């Protein structure tokens, strides 16, 4: 692979940035310069030492020169690849996203993609992404851009809104969890060792975190037919409350058993392809109460935990064991290698619709499979899901489009229209307005 100059925007981060460094160290074909940029300049400088530790621990010293650069234009200049992984504002901004809706009876299991919380997070994040896109257009217009930041669909859309010629994609690991789930099923069904998730071939459609599998195969075997048979087993939808309460006690916020994903298969003949905690937020019937959500084994991630762990991440000191690299489920470095001409792969990507999703307007950011190769992404046309799923996804995409336009035009009245249109909105108009106005103030961007 040719020498590559990479800029991580959010290079002071203590999670995604560190994982990307470990993946770089693991993929020995990569080499070049790694530029760390962060509005918290000291955090980026601190991560230079972490990056050098990663390279040393993994016998990769000398493969990357690592620098922290304070000026964004200088950091972007000459880059082949830009990685965006940022938190839009202080963690305390999420009080307005998560706690205020709950006070009005609107529950959110994540609150960073959709629902009132997702809309307010977008209001903070999108102006940043508009500015980043313009800077990329000015300083490295030919660079490929991988976005990890939520709300994934809207942040990626914002890049294209401000710089239509940008070469950007959103990268999300939720679909990988579905492939891992199916891989475990393959082991059970066929009596074989659990295959690598990459052996599970799926036909994917939808928008980020509200994606669906219409077909799935392993070595030519139809896995969807097997799943449909499993639905007949009463244990498939056994009450998960006891499991949920145990997860609550152990703070296992991210664990799930795909019961919500499977309920879409049962009720709509299409398998949900994101984690249950994400899927639950796009429709009104899972989050009617914590008790109802718990029957699926799912728990909500509380604001208090987010605040506590943000502090822990900032203060974490990494030991060598923390930084040893292995094959991870993240694909950012593999995607980079493809786009730089080192390999070819098929994976799920968030990109403008060129017709790969037939039931959504062209130009909308959609999630489906694509072929990645040197300086090229070719979307793969997805099979249409049943009409009911199309309608659900279309409503979500329309709310996202209203949100994008409202933030681009700085029009909070249009944003309120999107707020009212969200599937989780169950308040009277006046109560909705009251909540909206409170959230506007509480969710303002602060650092």
Buried (B, 14 or more C-beta within 10 A) or exposed (E): BEEBBBBBBBBBBBBBBBBBBBBBBBBEEBBBBBBBBBBBBEBBBBBBEBBBBBBBBBEBEEBBEBBBBEEBEEBBBEBBBBBBBBBBBEBEBBBBBBBBBBEBEBBBBBBBBBBBBBBBBBBBBBBBBBEBBBBBBEBBEEBBBBBBBBBBBBBBBBBBBBBEEBBBBBBBBBBBBBBBBBBEBBEEBEEEEEBEBBBBBBBBBBBBBBBBBBBBBBEEEEBBEBBBEBEEEEEBBBEBBEBBEEBBEEEEBEBBBBBBBBBBBBEBBBBBBBBBBBBBBBBEEBBEEBEBBBBBBBBBBBBEEBBEBBEEEBEEEBEEEBBEBEEBEBBBBBBBBBBBEBBEBBBBBBBBBBEBBEBBEEBBBBBBBBBBBEEEBEBBBBBEBEEEBBEBBBBBBBBBBBBBBBBBEEEBEBBBBBBBBBBBBBBEEEEBBEBBEBBBEBBEEEE
